[in-house]
Every structure is written in C-alpha cells, then in structure tokens.
Amino acid sequence: MKRILPTNQKGIDALQLDPTKSDEILWSDALPGFGLRLRRDVKKRKWIYQYDDVAGKTRRIDLGDTVTVKLAQAFDAARKAAADRINDIDPRQIRDEKTKAATKAANSLFGGSFLDEYLNARRLDPKIADKKLANITRHLRSSWACLHDVPVAQVTTAQIRARLAELRIPNGFHSGGRYAADDAQSAIKTYFGWLIKEGKLVAGNPVIDGRLKEKRARFLSSSEIVTLWNDSGDGDYGCIVKLLLLTGCRLSEISELQWSEISDLELDQAQIELSGNRTKNGLPHIVPLCLQARRILRDLWTRRTEGKLAVFGNTDRGFQNFSRDKKRIGIAADTWRLHDIRRTFVTHCNEQGFGGAEVIEAAVNHVSGTKAGVAGVYNRAKYLPQRRALYDQWGAWVEKRVNPQPEGNVVPFAA
C-alpha cells in the first residue's frame, strides 16, 4: 500500500525509509506536489515541492531538510510555491532570486545597513510602542555590539549562546540579568526572522535552531492567584490582570483591547472577537466571557471616556505602564511575569478537568498537540460551546478562591 505523508510532526519524526526501497517519496494528500524524500545513502531527509512548469515539464524544488525545517514550515513554503504556480510564476525563479539576494547579503554586516533598515521598519509599525522600540534598539545596538562586524550569514548559534551567557550575569548596564538576556534574545531572534522573511538571508534562524531559551514552566498557585487578585486593584492594571486570568489571553490581546472587539456585553453570550492581526499566530480568535469577566467589562463601560476606542490606557493604543504597577503585587517581582498568568489558566484548567486538552488548547488559540501540523490547517474545530462552558467553570473556580463565602451564602465579588 502506498504510504502517505504524516500530518503531524510526531509522525514525521518517527518516519523511517521502507526497508525494501533505497529511495522513497511520501506525498501529502492535503497539498498536491508536497512531499518528503527519504534515501538510504543520504542521511538528511528532504522536503520537496513538485509541479509542472508553463511548458508542461515536471520540476522539483528543495524546501530544506527535516532537521532545520519542521513540517509546518515546509508545508507553508510548499503552499506559497503552489500559489506562485497558479499565478504563472515559476517557484524556481523565486528561489533563485532569493538565493542571489542571500549571496549578495552574505558579506553584509550584522550592524550595517540591514540593521538600520530593520529598525526603521519597526519604527514605522504603529503596533510597536515607543518603549518596546527603544528596548529593541538598545539591545541590537548595544547588547549585540559584539556581532556588528560579523556578516549576518556567518553569525552562529555558538556566538549567540556565549553572549547570552554573559548577559545573564548582572553587570552594570545589563543589571537585569536573566530577564535582560531574554529580552536581548527576543530582539535578535526577531531581527533574524525579518532577514529571512525579506529574503536577505537563506540560512535558518540561528536563535530558533539553537533552542537557546529554556522552556518556562512557572504558573501561579491558588494562594498566589488570590494575592494577585487582591493586590492588583480596580484600576486599568488590576482589570487587565484579572481579565488575563479569567480569559487566558495574551497580554497585548487584553491591554490593547478595543470596545469594538467586544460583542453582546449585556448578554450571557458576550465574547471578545479578535481578528488575525491581533493574535500571535495570525488566526482570528473568539473568547467567550464568563460572568466574572463580564462584570469587570460592564463596570469599565460605565466609566469609559466618551469617544475613546480602547478599553484601557489614556490613548487608543492601550495600557503600557506594567512595570510600575507590578511592584505593588505581594509576590516577589523577579519570580513571575504577566505571561505566567496565561500558563496559570492552562495549568489549573487541565488539573481541574475543565473542558479537556483540545478545548483548552482552542481556548488559548493554540494549534498544537492533536491539531498540529498540516491537519491543523484543515481542521480548526472551534469548540465554542465547550469553551464557553470551560470559561464558566473557570470563572466560578476563581471566584470561589478570591471571594470565599460560607456554604449557602455566596455573594459575587465586585469587579
């Protein structure tokens, strides 16, 4: 029986060459022409995209190997090539142009014109706050000054790893230690991602490939949730923190929330509706609002400034003063981050058995686990009724802890 290309990364990792063959191509049944080539005499397994050119001749382009290119990345590259072919553009031409640009860029220095161009692009991005832009600029100009005279194509994971180790040691300007190093890593990772996206660099991202950052596992305990809730207050910061806890959303999704993104606030079916340009993975996302979240937003609505578009902050760009307000929380500031609240939501919902793994993943807009890989592109079950039930269970669980009441005398907490 003819084998089909697995639709998830786990299946790809476990894939072995048919022992009766020396050369085998497994084709995808989700995207014609996309496949993986396995050869007995070649160690690396290659992603490929095969198509017929305008003259009817069968062509094939190399999309990279499975070590440096994961399934989702290869699938996206093949899908773009297929779109080019539909528009009568030869994918090989696009590849050759990128290769030429990359060759030209091979001698372009890390701290040269590319860096100026990148920072200017970030400066023109209306979604980038001034403080964040200043932080990115500081790290790329100062923290990574040691790479300024190195061609971008020659920057290695080893060089980045060594520099990050230095930055993690509190010292003068970089007194932030581990957090400063994490910010510096984020800045350089995004810079290299931009170089690749713009066709200025063909090689993989040395930061991504190196897996330099340890996976963070911090989440807040039940007692810490109570402390966070009580200490955060009722101002913008406190309401953002509470909504992060109740929704599991990313920070920017709540801190930059617009009133136009909230529907049916007066109804039990109220929800936040985020467009793809407001989410990290670019996918539209619906967030059902539990009773506790609705109370907070309804109270904010009664206090809103007429004509103001954003829910939080003094401008329509949202709220930004997080460092100042975090200091009043009775949890050591260097032991937790606001993003840990999202992990807290996922962890406790899993532990309490709210919704099940797939429903929780959908609630936080993740495409992973059983929905990862190519299958996730075609099967994005929203589980909206199940997610609504999950949020109701979670909201009640949180309320029971932050506002405990004697049995039979439950009083809802104030927003």
N, C-alpha and C positions, 0 to 999 in steps of 0.2 A: 504494500500500500504506500502511495506517495505521501511523504511527510510534509506537514505544513509548518510554517514558521510560528513558534510560540508567540502569544500575545502579551506576555509579561516578562519582566527582567529575570525573575527566578527561573522561568523556563529556558531563557537564553543561556543563563549561567550554567545550567545543568546539561545543556545540549552537547551531544557527542557525535562524531562522524560515524556513519553507518559502516560497521566493520567489513562489509562486503564491497565497499567502494573506496576509491582513492581521492575522489573529487565529487562533492555534492553541493547543490544549491537548494536551500529551502525557501520557497516563495511564500509571501504573505497573501492570505485570502482577503485581507482588508484593503490592501492597496496594490493593484496590479503593477508588476515590474519591480517591486521592492523585495529584496531577498538577502540571505546571508550565505556566503560561500565558505565551505569547510574543505580543507585539503590536507591529506595525510603528510605531505612533505613540507607543508608551510605551517609554522606554529600559530601565527595570528589568523583569526577568523575575520573575514572582511564583509562589511555591509556593501551592498551594491544596489544600483537602480538601472534597470534595463528598459530600453524604449526603441522605437523606430524613428529615424530622422526624417526630414522632409522628402528625402529621396527613397524612403522605404527601407533603408539599410538599418539593421539592428545594431544599436550602440549600447555601451555599458559604461557607467561611471562609478568610481570608487568613492564610497562615503565614509571610509575610515574603518578601523578595526574595533572589535568589541572591548578591548582593554581601555581605550581612550574615549570611545563613543558609545554611550548607552542606547538602549532600544528606542526610548522616546526621542532622543536627539536624532538618531538615524532616520526614524520614521518621519520626523518633521522635515529633515533635509530631502528625503525622497518625495514627500508631498509637495514641497516647493519646486522640485525638479519637474514633477508631473504637471504642476500649474504652468511652469515655463513652457513645457512642451505643448500644452493646449493652446498657448498664445503664440505658437510657432517660433519659440525661442529655443535654440539648441542648448540643453543643460551643460554640454561640454564647453560651449562658448563662455557661459557664465563662470564655470570652474576655471577655465584658462585665464579669464580676466582677473579673477581673484588671486590666482597663482602669481600672475605678473605683478599685481599690486603688492602682494606679500613679499615677493622677491625684492621689489623696489624698497619696501619698508624694512627689509632685513637689517639694513645699516642705519635705520632711523633710531635715534636715541630715546630712551625711556623718558628723559626730561626735556626733550626737544619740542618740535612743532606739534607732534601728536598730543602731547600733554596740554599745550595751550589750546588746541582745537577742542579737546575733550572738556576742559574746564569751561570754555566758552559755551559749549553746548549745554552743560549743566546749568550755567548761569542764565541761559535763555529759557530753561524749563520752569514754567510757572508753578509746578508742583514741589519744587525744591525750596525749602525755607532758607532764609539767609544764614541762619545759624548752622544748618546742616551743610550748606555750600562752603561756609568758612571752615568747617571741620574737615571736609573732604580735601579742600585746597591745602590746608595746613599739613595734613598727613602726606599728600602726594608731593608737596614741595619740600617739606622738612623731614618727616619720618622716613621717607623713601629717597632722601637725597643721595644715599649711597649707590643708588641704581641709575641716577640721572645720566651718567656717561656710558651706560651699557645699552647696546642695541636691544629693542624690545623683543626681537626674536631670539635673543640669547639669554634672557632672564630665566633663571632656573628655579625650580621648587626649593632646592637646597639653599639658594641665596635668600629666598623669601623666609624660609624656615629659620635660618640663622638670625636674620634681622628681627623677626618676631620674638625670638628668644631674648634678644637684647631689650626690646621694648617692654617685655613683661617684667623687667627688673625696674622698680620705681627709681627714677633718677632725673632730677631737675625738671626740664620741660615736659618729660614724659612721666610725670609722677603718678599718672593714672594707673600704671602697671598693667595688669591683665586686661582691664577694660579698654585702656588706650591701645593696647596691642590688637584687641579685637576690632576696634574702630579702624585702625590702620589696615588691618587685613581686609575688612569690608571695602575700604576705599580702593585698594589696589586690585581686588578681585573684580570690582565693577568697572574699573579702568580697562583691564584686560578683556573683560566681556564686551565692552564697547569697541575695542580694537578689532576683535573677531567679527562682531556684527557689522562693522563698517568695511570689512574686507581688507583691513590693514595688517592682519595677522592671521595666518592659516593654522599654525600650531595650536594645540589645546591650551586652555587657561591653566597656567602653572599653579594657580592658587586652588582651583577646583580639583585638578588632577592630584594635587598633593594631599588633599584631605587634612589640612593643617589644623583645623579648629576642632577641638573635642566636642562631641555632641552633648549639649547641655540637657540636664535631666531635672533641674530644680523646679519644684512646684510648691505651693503654699499648703500647709497643713490646715486642718479645720480651725485650730485656735488662731493661726496666722490670718486666716480669712476674716475672722471676727475682728482682729486687731486692725487689719487693713480697712475694713468697712467702717469701723467706728472712728478711726483716726483720720480718714481721708476728707471728712467734712461734706458740706452740701453745696459747695461752690462748683465751678466748672471741673476742677481737678477731681474732686470727690465723685461727681456724677459720671465722669469718664471712667474712673477706676471701677465703679460699681457696674456700669454697663459692660465694660470689658469682662468682668467676672460673670455677669449674667448671660452674655452672648457668646463668649469665646472668640470674639472678633480680634483682628489685628489692630494695633494701636491707631494707625492712620485711618482705618475704616470708621473708628468712633470719634477720634479727636477732630477729624475733618468732615464729620457727618453734616449733611445739608438737610434742611427741613423737607426739601423736595424728594429726598430719598426715603422718607417715612410715609407709609400709606395706612389709611384707616386707623389713625391713632386712637380714636374714640371707641373703636370696636375691639372685641376679643381677638379678632383675626389680624390685628395690627402687625406690621412687619417692616423691616428695613430692606430696601431693594437697591443693591449696589450694581453698577454697570461694570463691564470688564476692565475699564481704565482705572477703576478704584480698587481692584484686587490684585494681589501679588501674582497669581497665575493667569491673569487676564480673562478669567471666566466670570460671567455675571453670577451674582450670589444673592439669595433671599435668606433673611434672618428673621424667623418668627420671634415675636416679642412676648415673653412671659408676663404675667400680671405685675411682677415687681419692676420689670423694665418699663412697662407701660406707665406705671405710676411716676417714675422718675421723669420720663419724657413729657408726660402730660403737665407735670409741675413746671418743667422748663418752658413749655409752650406758653403757660400763663405769665411767665416772667420775661418772655423774649422782647427784644427791641424791634419795634415795627419796621418792616422792610429788610431786616437782617436775614441773609440766606443761610449762614452757618449756624448750627446748633450751639457750638462752643467758641470761645475766644472773642476778641474785640474786633476782628476783621472776618471777612468771608473765607479766609484761608484756614480758619480753625484755631485750636488751642495749641500753645507751644511751650509754656513755662513749666515743664515737668520736673526738672532738677530741683528747682526752688521748693516746690510743694511736696516732693518726695521726702524731704527732711523731717516732716512732722509725723511720718508714719512710725509707729513703735516697733519696727523691725529693722535691724541693722542694715543701713543703706547699701553696703557693699555685698550683701548676701542675696539680694533679689533684684530683679528687673521687671519692668512693666510687662514684657513679653512672657514672663513666667506665669502671669495670670491666665494666659491662653492655655498653657500647658496644665495649669491647675484645673481649668474647666474640663479638659480632655481626660486627665488622670482620675478625677473624682467621679465623673460620669461613667467611666469604664468600671471603676471599683464598685459603684452603686448599681451597676447593671442597667443604667438608663439608656434605652434605645438600641444598644448593640453596637459593635465596632463600625460597621458600614454606615449606620445612621450618624454616629458621632463624627466620622470622617467627613460625611456630607455636610454636617452642621458647621464644621470649620473650613469648608471649601477645599478639602484636600482631595487629590486624585492619587491614591496610593493603595497599598495592600491589594485587595481583590479587584480594585478598579484601576490599577496602574497600567502603564504601558499602552500598547495600541488599543486594547479593549476599552480603556478609559476614554479614548477619543470618541468611540461609537456608542458607549453605554454609560451615559451620565444620569443615572437614576437620581432623582432629587429627594425622594423620601420625605416630601414636605409634610404630610400628616404625621408621620413618625417623628420628624424633627420638632414639630410643634408640641407633641406630647413630651418629648425629651426636655425641651426648654421649660415646660410647665413643671415637670418633676424636679428639674434642677433648681428652678426659682424657689419652689417650696422647700427644697433641701437647704438652700442658703438661708432663707428666711427663718427656718427653724433654729439655725445656729446663731445668727446675728441678733435675733429678737425672740429668745426663748420665752414661752408662756406656759403657765400651769395647764395641765390637761383640761380641756373643755373651755378654756378661756383664751383663745387665740385672738390676738389683736394685730392686724397688719402693721408692719413698720412704715414709718414715714419715708418719703422719697428723699 
